[in-house]
Amino acid sequence: MENKIQIVVGTSNPHKVEEFNEIAQNSNIEFIPLDCKNFEPDENGKTFEENAEIKAKEACRVSNFGKYFLADDSGLCVDFLNGAPGIHSARYEKTPERRINKLLSEMKNSDKRSAHFVCALCLVDENGKVLHIEKGKVYGEIIEETRGNGGFGYDPIFLIKNLNKTMAELTRHEKNTLSHRGQALKHMIEWMSNSLN
Ligand code: IMP
């Protein structure tokens, strides 16, 4: 494909850029990592969208190059816990194992197991102006014991009911197709392909 449109991703996690490029494979969009060690956004927004915007603007501020900057914010919302851990998903406890254990103990004896993952993506230009926001969701249920070795975070306790598989039992391709991040990114890539040059 001829020249691709480069999008700098505001994250300190190189795997996220890899995952984004897998989803963008057949498009004219290429994601590149932020080339800066001082990326420390103050995630003090009240919503996923606000935090994604804070991260995208911070990436724009600290980056040494780039025309477009994308950032995401995501998390797990559990109905029985009134949407918690939500925007606090990454900080709910110190390690992924402890986060899962805390969630399961807070849901002990509850029959209401419904939950969803949310991902918000925000794209800004080189002046930090918001160009576009996308949001993706995937619905499921919190099971009582972990299942599967794939994915990360809360994946082993998040069951996709119609597949009878947890997110940790999906292949990367399956997860990219149906996940909150995969959905939001697919729509963002479509928007970028049609609107940017
Ligand atoms: P962020 O990537 O900094 O927005 O943090 C999101 C947090 O939400 C992660 O640290 C995980 O705990 C959780 N999370 C977000 N997406 C997923 C997912 O696809 N699977 C499992 N956990 C997720």
Boltz pocket constraint, residues with backbone or C-beta under 6 A from the ligand:
constraints:
  - pocket:
      binder: B
      contacts: [[A, 72], [A, 73], [A, 74], [A, 75], [A, 76], [A, 86], [A, 89], [A, 90], [A, 117], [A, 118], [A, 151], [A, 152], [A, 153], [A, 154], [A, 155], [A, 167], [A, 179]]
      max_distance: 6.0
